[in-house]
Amino acid sequence: MSSKNTERICFSSREGQFEYPDFLGVQLKSFGEFFQLGTTPENRKKEKLYKVFTDNFPITDTRNNFVLEFLDYYIDPPRYTIEECIERGLTYSVPLKAKLKLYCTDPEHEDFDTVIQDVYLGTVPYMTERATFVINGAERVVVSQLHRSPGVFFGQSIHANGTKLYSARIIPFKGSWIEFATDINNVMFAYIDRKKKLPVTTLLRAIGFESDKEILEIFDLAEEHKVSKTSIKKLVGRKLAARVLRSWVEDFVDEDTGEVVTIERNEVIVDRETTITPDHVDQIVDSGAKGILVHKDDTSQSDYAIIYNTLQKDPCNSEKEAVVYIYRQLRNAEPPDEATARDVIDKLFFSDKRYDLGEVGRYRINKKLGLETEMDVRVLTREDIIRIIAYLIELINAKTDVDDIDHLSNRRVRTVGEQLYTQFGVGLARMARTIRERMNVRDNEVFTPVDLINAKTLSSVINSFFGTNQLSQFMDQTNPLAEMTHKRRMSALGPGGLSRERAGFEVRDVHYTHYGRLCPIETPEGPNIGLISSLCVYARINDLGFIETPYLKVKDSKVDFSNEGVVWMSAEEEEQKMIAQANAPVGKDGYFDAPKVKCRYEADYPFEDIANVDLMDVAPNQIASIAASLIPFLEHDDANRALMGSNMMRQAVPLINAEAALVGTGLETQVIKDSRILHVAEGDGVVEYVDSNKIVIRYTRTDEEKFVSFDDDVKHYVLPKYRKTNQNTCINLVPVVKKGEKVRKGQVLTEGYGTKNGELALGRNLKVAFMPWKGYNFEDAIVISDRVVEEDVFTSIHIDEYLLEVRDTKRGLEELTSDIPNVSEEATKNLDENGLIRIGAHIKPGDILIGKITPKGESDPSPEEKLLRAIFGDKAGDVKDASLKAGPSLEGVVIDKKLFTRAVKDRKAKAVEKPLIDKIDEEFTKNIEELEARLVDKLFILVNGKTSQGVKDYLNVDIIPKGSKFTLKQLQEIDFLNVNPNKWTTDKKKNDTIKQLLHNYIIKYKEVDGVYKRKKYSITIGDELPTGIVRLAKVYIAKKRKIKVGDKMAGRHGNKGIVAKTVRAEDMPFLEDGTPVDIVLNPLGVPSRMNLGQIYETVLGWAGQKLGLTFSTPIFDGATMEQITGYTEKAELPRYGKTYLYDGGTGERFDQPATVGVIYMLKLGHMVDDKMHARSIGPYSLITQQPLGGKAQFGGQRFGEMEVWALEAFGAAHILQEILTIKSDDVIGRAKAYEAIVKGEPMPQPGIPESLNVLLHELRGLGLSVILD
């Protein structure tokens, strides 16, 4: 039981691995930043949860009399521990509370006092330290979503007639979409929300570019000339760029109101695009126009033809007309007045409340259009719109390129925090609405913030997100790697994302920006391929939601290996950079050893001079995800098989006797460390006590740490024993330290659940021969030695949980009991008085696990019956058996049982409760007083003799005014839960100690408070159970599964197969020294699949086993053939593992040498015991009366169309008729057949199948009369 880590021999060409970021950082950091719990209210950033509150508050009533203001939020400790939640089927959540302030601004309400209250807003599921959420007793994970980043996108499409159409789409965080697009006539339109269409110039007029002159000036397209006869004569032959208008004002009387209204009129004298002739001169002069616009004589005219074409289509001539026109388009109605119309447009794109580009959107737009707009301008500006139109015109004239929508600078990640932000936004907006309504209703009464708030509103939104959202998923918990991968998954599906059906090839494809960000290998096979990906090992997500990957700076062909030399880059920042590979030859001095190195430049891979290199990869495995990085010699495998390999490692079941791989990649320790599954020493210390259930360690701490702490130096670790995972595998941790052993910080204390010596251990190392064996390993089948079965090499434990609920039905209360009507004593001998089976009982199919009776609904008994019943007690007929019985394939041992009961409320119970509660209250008060006294003593030591710098509470009210001396009495009177820990004295070091002391006090106070509440709760309410359930019984059954024929096994290189035969060890092929091999694989599975990694692994593994060494061969930087050969020679093994084998049956030598070695094999979760199924009779479908399908429904085997053809081909008419009628859906026939079998009579004639009746009814439904003769 050594806790030492066996040092692996590493083949990496680079010394000193660049440190991996925390693998769960994606989840933990995002959730932590959302709640911002580590910061005090005044230091909180105005974002995430805080922003949700500030967006919705303050809330006022319709008359603006009352104002509800938000001051701060905080959370209380969870009511139950994570383990209790999993046991009882509860959600691990924390109560969210907000400090709200209600005041009145109306002078009439003088009696209304300002109220500040802490208001309960509901419970919020809280993330565990392993980055999971416990929802209704099941661990779930919120998967990050890859979606289209807000910003502006330029694209092109081709019209049916071959014309190229260009478009620019502005996608905001929230608000209306606006799209600018060209049509086949070279006119530019703006589409609002994809439906309302208007010429772009109309939109420009509406946002303040009123006249043609202003619009043309934006793009510098026209020159203005004053109107006079001489000047216009000079312009004859030039084209007009804008209309010449005659404007006048008319007065008329409004018939409804009798008012005189003045109205502006315009008449077109000469239209735009007209060539000026001498005839026009007088017309223009007479029009009274001040100036005219003519086209400039330069070449850019043709580029901007689209603007002129659009002006031609534009129905409006002024801002007012444009505003009214847009209003009509949007609302399909006339605007009541101009102000209303203008308001609608402003609200669409220029209002903070309705439109938000988000920080990301603003950043992307600035970047794309080269703008300098401030980052806090989250709405569109006039400048944005103009620049987008100008960019679009450049695009039309092929002066710039369209965007690549699959480039990772156009896709961003929505992590847990952001998804919760959205949900809280929805919940609080609903809450604000109800608050406003309640304020309006309670106008005259006195009310407080608590009266206004309904806590269910927020909870229901958050709970439905965790319960039903596509991205909140039941955690894949088969083994530690499966957990880890699930938490690091990126999905393009989900709300606001793509759907499987609509996603084409381009979205799913590997893009060059995926390098170091998304793994090109690990993605599911099947319909989700490419839509679900995994984060690379070094990737992290930046504040804007883009995936970044690290590089080393290269300056003047010298690589900077220091910490300052590391730069993290998003896909966008990486553009136009020349990046060298991680294994480029670099000397000790940091200079490249070769004049040219292989590089990556955007989508290209040039061989470049070292002088031009900007960056260098940090590690060769930067390109792959965790699972792919765990496959040794990945570089020798075909990508398709590597994909299967990385997916199958997630299905490996944890074995009882696991073993770390002899040939690993160096990532095995990191995965386990970051998965936080094992217990790890928090500091240096000594083991005081250890058994299989708990470890006790006394940590050595400095005096300073002891001073600010309220805890003892001793820490207890409780180890999970035989705990069921989501996938029914088993977590069972055992200690690896001894009593009295000294431990160092970070040392692993336990092992189990797919780990060994702190390394990932999913399978076992087996002696393998690649050769055929009597045809039993044909087509990927596997032959194993019985040693593997007998020595429990691939034995795993699986735990099933069976539960039965006791409900209060209309007919009376159900009951758990071992006294079940019409059941023999033999069948109930293992049940206790509550009807639960005893721990240790061996279960066979059909056994009763939990006995339950439920009342039968009967007709009312007669008076005589009532009398008899009163005398002799109830007869058995009143209840029916509703027990839980073991299914047809369940065999195992009962390892645990639990019974949860709600507290029963009656007078007696209340009398018993009161003294118990009083005792708990007393104990709580005593504990808190002791805790506070310790705090005051410690504080007084720090501040004795000092003057206060103004100790305040959270509302900025002075507690100890500035300048006054600290006294013990003052300190004793402070409410420490509501005191600001900052700036107590002038001494900075003391202030930090005070801050830490108060922080630790609050943690300890909440811990004591939590324990107190839980004790009190268990007395008053009992076990918290879902509504309608009175009791809940659970039984856990463990199944020990050895490997057997039909189980699926796989290596790490996508080499999977089914066990076809278990052979006696003495019959297996053996080596020259008499060692029989453990497993025989088919050599034909290698060449066509091109996964040669397994051969390299086999050969190196054999050398490792012989020499007692373990290796780490990082991907793309692993052992070379020469290095492997070096070790095989050292171990005196044949080169390439090719050796002669001998037939175990005859002892003769086989003709040809075969490859032999040690391969790492896994047992996968597809086990034959779960799939084996047979049915004689069982349930039938309601309408067609055909047997159901599948093991879960206890269904039959479908005899389909092709199978019918097979029997028809043989002319087996009677068998076929029997299969299609009696064995399927001839209802009368099957009943008669049963009778005939029981009585031993000949089989009856089959009748009409029910499906024929279904067809007849269908036809009748169509109004056709069908009569069968």
Secondary structure as UniProt FT lines:
FT   STRAND          9..10
FT   TURN            23..24
FT   HELIX           25..35
FT   TURN            36..38
FT   HELIX           41..43
FT   HELIX           48..56
FT   STRAND          59..60
FT   TURN            62..63
FT   STRAND          66..75
FT   HELIX           82..88
FT   STRAND          93..104
FT   TURN            107..108
FT   TURN            110..111
FT   STRAND          115..125
FT   TURN            129..130
FT   STRAND          133..135
FT   TURN            136..137
FT   STRAND          138..142
FT   STRAND          144..148
FT   STRAND          151..158
FT   TURN            160..161
FT   STRAND          164..171
FT   STRAND          178..182
FT   TURN            184..185
FT   STRAND          188..192
FT   TURN            193..195
FT   STRAND          196..199
FT   HELIX           200..206
FT   TURN            207..208
FT   HELIX           212..218
FT   TURN            219..220
FT   STRAND          222..226
FT   HELIX           229..234
FT   TURN            235..237
FT   STRAND          239..240
FT   STRAND          244..253
FT   TURN            255..257
FT   STRAND          260..270
FT   TURN            272..273
FT   HELIX           278..287
FT   STRAND          291..295
FT   HELIX           300..303
FT   HELIX           305..313
FT   HELIX           319..331
FT   HELIX           338..350
FT   TURN            352..354
FT   HELIX           358..369
FT   TURN            375..376
FT   HELIX           382..396
FT   TURN            397..398
FT   TURN            405..406
FT   TURN            408..409
FT   STRAND          411..414
FT   HELIX           416..441
FT   TURN            442..444
FT   HELIX           449..452
FT   HELIX           456..468
FT   TURN            470..471
FT   STRAND          472..474
FT   HELIX           480..487
FT   STRAND          489..491
FT   TURN            495..496
FT   TURN            500..502
FT   HELIX           505..508
FT   HELIX           512..514
FT   TURN            515..517
FT   TURN            527..531
FT   STRAND          532..536
FT   TURN            537..538
FT   STRAND          540..541
FT   TURN            543..544
FT   STRAND          547..555
FT   TURN            556..557
FT   STRAND          558..559
FT   HELIX           563..565
FT   STRAND          566..570
FT   HELIX           571..574
FT   TURN            575..576
FT   STRAND          579..580
FT   TURN            582..583
FT   TURN            588..589
FT   STRAND          591..592
FT   STRAND          596..601
FT   TURN            602..603
FT   STRAND          607..609
FT   HELIX           610..612
FT   STRAND          615..617
FT   HELIX           620..623
FT   HELIX           626..629
FT   TURN            632..633
FT   HELIX           634..636
FT   HELIX           639..648
FT   HELIX           649..651
FT   TURN            656..657
FT   STRAND          663..664
FT   HELIX           668..675
FT   STRAND          685..690
FT   STRAND          694..699
FT   HELIX           703..708
FT   STRAND          714..718
FT   STRAND          723..724
FT   TURN            726..727
FT   STRAND          730..731
FT   STRAND          734..735
FT   TURN            739..740
FT   STRAND          742..743
FT   TURN            745..746
FT   STRAND          750..751
FT   STRAND          755..756
FT   TURN            757..758
FT   STRAND          759..760
FT   STRAND          763..770
FT   TURN            774..777
FT   TURN            779..780
FT   STRAND          781..785
FT   HELIX           786..790
FT   TURN            791..794
FT   STRAND          796..809
FT   TURN            810..811
FT   STRAND          812..813
FT   STRAND          815..816
FT   TURN            821..822
FT   TURN            825..830
FT   TURN            833..834
FT   STRAND          836..837
FT   TURN            839..840
FT   STRAND          842..843
FT   TURN            845..846
FT   STRAND          848..850
FT   STRAND          852..855
FT   HELIX           863..872
FT   HELIX           876..878
FT   STRAND          879..881
FT   STRAND          884..885
FT   TURN            888..889
FT   STRAND          892..902
FT   HELIX           907..943
FT   TURN            944..945
FT   STRAND          951..953
FT   TURN            954..955
FT   STRAND          958..960
FT   TURN            962..963
FT   HELIX           968..973
FT   HELIX           976..978
FT   HELIX           988..1020
FT   TURN            1027..1028
FT   STRAND          1029..1041
FT   TURN            1045..1046
FT   STRAND          1048..1050
FT   TURN            1052..1053
FT   STRAND          1056..1063
FT   HELIX           1065..1067
FT   TURN            1072..1073
FT   STRAND          1079..1081
FT   HELIX           1083..1085
FT   TURN            1086..1090
FT   HELIX           1093..1107
FT   STRAND          1111..1112
FT   TURN            1115..1116
FT   HELIX           1121..1130
FT   TURN            1131..1132
FT   HELIX           1135..1137
FT   STRAND          1138..1139
FT   TURN            1144..1146
FT   STRAND          1154..1164
FT   HELIX           1168..1171
FT   TURN            1182..1184
FT   TURN            1191..1194
FT   HELIX           1201..1210
FT   HELIX           1213..1220
FT   HELIX           1221..1225
FT   HELIX           1227..1239
FT   HELIX           1250..1261
FT   TURN            1262..1263
//
